[in-house]
C-alpha cells in the first residue's frame, strides 16, 4: 500500500507529513515514560527488522492477478505496545522510502498514517486489545489478529482513496477506486491476520510476557534471548532468501489503480514532483531492492537482491535503535531537570 508521489499534491503530502510528525512526537513522549523501554530496545530492533523483511514478500491473491504483503502494524503493536510499534513502523517506512525508493518521498506522511497509525492505534487499540481484554488464549489471539488486521487495512485503504480524491487525481474516480481498494485489501488483511495470529501464538506459547500486558500463567519454554535470536534469524532468511520468491503481480494499490485507470502507475510531471523524485533517486542507493548497475546477469541480480534485503535489515535495526535511544536520552534529561527543580523547591522552603 505504499503510495507514490504522483497520487498526492504537495499540499496533501505536507499535511499528512505534519499529521505523521504529530503522532510520532506523541509516541516518543509515551515511550519515554515506559519503565522497561531500555530492555525493550533489542526486541524493537529485531521485530522491526522482521517486518521489514516480511514486507519484501508479496503473496499472490488467487483469482485476482494481484498480490499483497503484510503491513505489520498489529504484530508490532501486540509485541511492543502501540507507540513503540508505531515508531518501529515509521523507521521501516523511512528506510524503504529513502534507501529503496519504495513509496514516494512526498507521500511518506500518507504512508505512515495509512500503514502505521490505522494499524497500531485503530486496528490494535480499538479491535485487537478489546478482543483479548478478558484473557489471552490461542483462539482469541487469532480472532483479534484477523479482525485488527482487516480493520486497520480497510481504514488505510479508505484513507488512500480520500488522499487521492483530495489531490484531484481525476483518473481515479472515487467510487470505482474505492470498491477495488477495499475489496482487495480485505483479502490482504485476512491473510495478514492469519500470519500475525500464528506468530503471536508462537510467542504466547513460549514467552507470554513478550506480548504487551499478557498475563503470565505458565513457565517459559525458551529464553527471551533465544526468542530474539529466532526472530532475527527469521528476518535474515526472509529478507535474504524467501523474498526472492515474492510474487511479481502488482500489489493491492497498483492493481486497484490498474483496474480503475488502465495503468499500474500514474505520473506527475510538475516541477515539485520532479525535484522530489530527483532527491529520492539520489538517496535510494538500493532502488527497487537491488543494485543499480547495468548489464547484470540473472545470478548477479539475485545475489544483489539478497544482499539488499540483508542491508535493509541492518539499517532498519540501526534506525529503530537510534530513535529509541534518542527518546531515552530525552527521558534522562527530563529526570535530571525534575530532580534539580525538586532540590530548588526544598531550598526555597527552608
N, C-alpha and C positions, 0 to 999 in steps of 0.2 A: 504493500500500500504506500510505498514511497512516492510522494508526489514530485513531479518535475517542475522546473521553474515556469514552463510555458503555461501551466494551469492556473497560475496566480499573477495578479498585478502587484507592483511594488507596494501599493497601499495595503492590500490584503496580506502580503507576505510580511511586511513590517509590523502590522497589527498583531498577527499571530505570533511573531517573534517576541513582541513585548509581553503577550499573554504567557508564552512559554517561559520567559525570563522570570515573570512573577511567580509562577508555580515552582520554578526551580529554586528561587530565593526562599520561598516558604518552606520547601522541602529541606534545604540546607539548615534553616533555623530549627526545624523539628529534629533532625538527626543530631544536631549539636547538643540537644538535651537528653539524648539517649545514653544511659549509663554504660551499656555494653558495646558502644559503637566501635571502640578500639579493637575488640575481639571479633567484630563482625567484618572488618575490612578484608581479610583473606577470602571469606565467603562471598562478599560482594564482588571481588575481582574475578573469582573462578566461575561463579554463576553468570555474571555478565559476559564473560568470555564464551561460556556455553551457549547463551542466547545469540551472541554474535555469530557463532559457528552455525547454529541451527537455522538462523535466518538465511544462510547461504544455500540451504537445501530446499528448493522448490519442489513440492509434490504435486502430481497431476490430479486434477479434479475430473473423474471419469465422465465421459459423455459431453464434455463442455469444450475441450480444446484449450482449457485454461489451467493455471497452476496457482499455488499459494505457498506461503511459508508462515511459520508461527511468528507472532509479534513478541511474545514472551512476557508481556506485562503481568499477567496473572501469576505466572511461575515466579517471577522476580518479587512481586509484592507478597506472595504467600510465604516465601522463604525469608525475605529481608525486611518486610514491612512496606507499606505503600510509598513512603517518602524515599527510603533508601532504594527501593525497587525502581522508582521513577528516575532518580539520579543515575542509576546504572543504565537505564534505557536511554536517557539523554546522552550519556557518554557513548553508547553504542551508535546512536544515530549521528552524532558528531563525527565519529571515526569513519563511518560509512560514507558520509557526505564529503568530508574534506579529503580523505585519502583514497577512496574507492569510487567517487563520483556517483554513489548510489543515493538518489534523492537530490533535489535541487538545493542550492545554497540559499536562494531566495525563499524557497518553500520549506526550509529547515524548521521554522517555528510551527508551520502547519503539521509537519510530520511528527514533531514532538507532542503536540496536542492530540493529534489523531491516533497515534500509536501508543503514546505513553500515558497521557492524562486519563483518557477514557478507560484504558485497561486497569491502571493502578488505582484510580480514585473512584471510578464508577463500577467497572466490572468486578473489582476486588472488594472495595469498601461496602458498596451497596448490595452486591449479589453474593459473591463467594463468602464473605465474612458472615453474612446473615444465615446462610445455609448451614454453616458449621458452628454457629454461635452456641448451640446447646452442648454438643460434644463432637469429638473427632471420630470418624470411622472411615473405612475404605470407601464405602458406598457414598457417604456424604461428601467426601473429598472429590470423588469422580463427578458427582452431580454438580457440585459447586464449581468445579473446574470448567465443565462444559457450559453451564449457564453463564458464568462470569466471562468466559472467552467469547461466547456468542454475543452477549450484550455489549461487551467492550468493543468488538469489531463492528457490530452494527452501528453503534454510536460513531465510531471512527469513520466508517464508510459514508454515513449520512453527512458528517462534517466535511468530508472531501467534496461531496456534491454541493453543499452550501458555499464552500470556498470558491469553487469554480463558477457557480452561479453569480456570486457577488463580484467575481473578477470579470464577468461578462464574456465567458468563453462560449460564444454562440453556437459553436459546432457540437456542443454537448447539451441538447435540450433537457431541461430539468427532469421531467417525468420519466423519459426513456433511460437516461443515465442513472437515475435513482433506482429504477427497477433492476437493472443489470448489476449495479454496485451492491445493493442489499442482498440479492439472491446469491450471487457468487461468494460474498463474504459470510453468508450464513453457512454455506458448505465448508469454507475455510475455517470458520470459527468452531464448528463441530469437531473437525479433525484436530485443531489446536487444543480444544478442550480435552479430548481423549488422551493426547500425548501428555498434556500438562497433568492430568489426573494420574496417569501411570507413573510419572516422575515423582509427583508429590506423595503418592502411596508408597513408593520405594523409600523415600525419606521417613515417612510416618512409621514404616515397618522397622527401620533400622536406627534412625535418630529423630524421634518425635520432637525433641527440644529444638531442632533446627527450624521447624515450621513456626512461624510467628505466633507466639502465645498459645502454642499447643500444649495440652495437658500431658504431663509426663507420667505415664501409667505403667511403664514397663522398662526393663533393663535394656541397655543399648547392645545391639548385635555387633556393631563395628564402631571404631573410634571416629571422632569428628575429623581428625587429621586424615583418616583414610577416606572419609566421605569427600573431603575437599580434593584429595588426590584422584579419586574416581571421577569427579566432575571435571577436573582439569584434563585428565587423560581422555575423557569422552569428547571434550571440546576440541582437543588436538586431532583426534581421529576423525571427527565430523568435518572440521574445517580443513584439514589437510588431506582427507581421503574421500569420505562419503559425499562431500559437497560436489565432487567431480561427477556424481551420478544425478545431479539435480535436473529436473525437467526443463526442457527448452521451450515449453509452451509459455505464452505471455502470462504474467501474474494477473491477479484479480482486477487491479486497476487498469492495466494495459488492455486486458480482454474487454472490460466494460467500455473503454474508450473506442476500441476497435468495433465493437458491436453497435455503438452509438453513432460514431462519425465515419467509420470505414477505414480508419488509420490507427495504428497502435500508439503513435506518438504525435503530439501537436507541437508546433514550433511558434516561437515569438521572436520576431526579428527587430524589435525596437532597441534603442541604444542601451538602456539599462540592463535588459536581459542579456544582450551580447557581452557587455562588460562583466557581468556576474559570471557568465559561462567561462570567460577568459580567466578570471580569478580561480574558479574551481578547477579548471583544466591544469592550472599551474600547481595546485596543491595535491591533486589526485595523481600521485605517482604510481598508483596501482589501479588505474582506471579499469572498471568492469572486472575487478578481481583478477588481474593478470599483469604481466609486464608489457609495457607499451613499446615493443620492439618489433620492427618489420621482419618479414621473412622467417618467422619461427616455424619449426616443424611441429607436427601434431604432438610428438612426445615432449618437446620443449614447452609447448603451450600448456600441456597437462601438468608438467613439473612446475611451471610458473604459477598456475592457479593454486596448486597445492601449497607452494611456498607463500603465496599472497595470503591464503587463509590463515596460515600459522603466524605470519607477521601481524595480521589483523587482530588475532587473539592476544598477542603480546602487547600491542598498542592499546587495545581495549582495557586490559588489566591495568596498564600503566595510567591511563586517563582516569579510571574509576578510583584507583588508589590515591592519585594526586588530588582529585576533587574532595575525597573523603578526608584526607589529611589536612587540607586547607580548611575544611569545616571544623575539624577538631582543634586546629590551631586557633581559630576564632573563638572556640569554646574556652580554651585555656586563657586567652586574653580577657574574656568576659569574667572568668573566675577570678583572675588577678585584680581586675578593676573592682569587682564586688567586694573582695577582701580589703582592698585599700579604702573603699568607701565605708566599710564596716568599722575599720580601725579609726578613721577620721570621726565617725559619729560617736565612738566611745570617748575619744579625747574631748569632743565638744561637750559631752555630758558631764565630764569631770571638771 
